[in-house]
Amino acid sequence: MLSGMPSLFHFAFHVTDLKEARRFDGHTLGCTEGRFTDTWVDGASLDTVDAS
């Protein structure tokens, strides 16, 4: 792995309540929301901190 580069992961989940999923991602996990419409959300990201 390149030194100083964060590890990136992509997870996709089917949800039944998009409003609740957006709230959970933003408020509970602290993710930054990316693009979205009324039917999908793309790019919720969680900033990571290098513990080394």
C-alpha positions as CSV (number, residue, x, y, z in Angstrom):
1,M,0.0,0.0,0.0
2,L,1.2,3.5,-0.7
3,S,2.5,5.3,2.3
4,G,0.1,8.0,3.5
5,M,-2.8,6.9,1.4
6,P,-6.0,5.9,3.2
7,S,-7.6,2.5,2.6
8,L,-10.9,3.0,0.7
9,F,-13.8,0.6,0.9
10,H,-17.2,0.7,-0.8
11,F,-20.3,-0.8,0.7
12,A,-23.7,-0.8,-0.8
13,F,-26.8,-1.7,1.2
14,H,-30.4,-2.0,0.2
15,V,-32.5,-0.1,2.7
16,T,-36.3,0.2,3.2
17,D,-36.2,3.7,4.7
18,L,-33.9,6.0,2.9
19,K,-34.5,9.0,5.2
20,E,-33.6,6.9,8.3
21,A,-30.5,5.5,6.5
22,R,-29.3,9.0,5.6
23,R,-29.9,10.1,9.3
24,F,-28.0,7.0,10.6
25,D,-25.0,7.6,8.2
26,G,-24.7,11.3,9.0
27,H,-25.6,11.5,12.7
28,T,-24.7,8.1,14.0
29,L,-21.6,7.2,11.9
30,G,-20.5,10.8,11.2
31,C,-20.4,10.3,7.4
32,T,-20.3,13.1,4.9
33,E,-23.1,12.7,2.4
34,G,-22.4,12.7,-1.3
35,R,-24.9,13.0,-4.2
36,F,-28.5,11.9,-3.6
37,T,-32.0,12.0,-5.1
38,D,-35.4,11.0,-3.6
39,T,-34.6,7.3,-4.4
40,W,-30.9,6.8,-3.8
41,V,-27.8,8.2,-1.9
42,D,-24.3,7.9,-3.4
43,G,-21.0,8.7,-1.7
44,A,-21.6,8.7,2.0
45,S,-18.0,8.8,3.3
46,L,-16.4,8.3,6.6
47,D,-13.1,10.2,7.1
48,T,-10.5,8.0,8.7
49,V,-7.7,9.0,10.9
50,D,-4.3,7.4,10.6
51,A,-3.5,6.0,14.1
52,S,0.2,5.5,13.4
